[in-house]
Amino acid sequence: MNHTTQRLWLGIFGWCFLLMMSPTYTHAQVGGASGIQSRLFMSSYERSLGGVAVSLPSFGTRLPLSVNPAAARSQGEQWEALMQTSVLTFDRAHHRVSVHAPLDERLGLRVHLAQYRIGDIDGRSVSGYPTRTFTTSESMIGVQLGLAITEQIEAGLGISWHHSSLHPDLEPATTIGVDLGIQSTLSERYAWMIVAKDLLATYRWTTGTIAGSSQEGSIRQGFTRRFAFGHTFSAMDRLQMHHSITLSTQQQDSPDQARYSESGLLLRDSGEQITRALSTSFGLNWAAHSLFSVQIGLHSTPFSDVETTWKGSGGFMLDLVDVPVVETFHYAIWSEHSDIGFAHTFSLTFSL
């Protein structure tokens, strides 16, 4: 058995082991997440692979990625731009623009602009009578810096500004988030990465403009902090296998609870709730042709204390070598929820 065959069987064995060790439970429910990154802010390529944290480029094609800021360095030696949009149900829209700029041989920069919007929401009074329609939106501006520490190791820092508007009578909330990432290419066929997402980001909402100053209250909702370990193995010249495990934690204030003291005074008690969950993602990338590749993915989404649901995704990438300026087209289809169905994401990469 030659050296290449040994490495191939070692990679297959490692993946089988990870499949058996994949988490199929959750520690607690993580839901109602704040922040556009926690829901839709990833490239269509990452989405088609089940939301995995990608560690290696796609057979020489370097798509603008989103999850790991360290990848800002390894995106290539030319300026590139990405335009992406998603087709979603229930009057929802998500758009994103990214620009990648190689600053020098060791440093790379990425700038992201994104917006998530829900329109035509029917407003209702407490009694259930219709009032007016309104729109909610959430916007993000992010900057990622990637630095090559050595030939095999790259590190990255991401800083993002988030703005959320939920209701016309509610003051918008803003916050700053921090991402940290590192990745290492051990060989041409194997790489790993670790990334921490949305650190420090927290929205604080106040209800004074709706309920009045006499009944004003506030609630603090942290973004879902995600700590991911991902790795990529090229089993053959045309096949890549991706896998990542993510620990998600969310911290938020619990609603105020009113009670009367022994002396008859009205007291309000508030607390803090922290929830955690494990999830895993698998993805396969097959280069069917030098200009065409296919991706499929599978990821787990914890939604209760005892059960985990699995969702699928897929997509394809086409190199547009004969089209001026445009480099690649990518399409992804992914499952949102069993009651909602599938969503579609389209992206175009441009050379600048």
Secondary structure, 3 states (H helix, E strand, C coil): CCHHHHHHHHHHHHHHHHHHCCCCCCCCCCCCCECHHHCCCCCHHHHHCCCCCCCCCECCECCCCCCCHHHHCCCCCCCEEEEEEEECCCCEEEEEEEEEEECCCCEEEEEEEEEEEEEEEEEECCCCCEEEEEEEEEEEEEEEEEEECCCCEEEEEEEEEEEEECCCCCCCEEEEEEEEEEEEECCCCEEEEEEEEEECCEEEEECHHHHCHHHCCEEEEEECEEEEEEEEEEEECCEEEEEEEEEEEEEEEEEEEEEECCCCCEEEEEEEEEEEEEEEEEEEEEEEECCEEEEEEEEEEECCCCCEEEEEEEEEEEECCCCCCEEEEEEEEEEEECCCEEEEEEEEEEEC
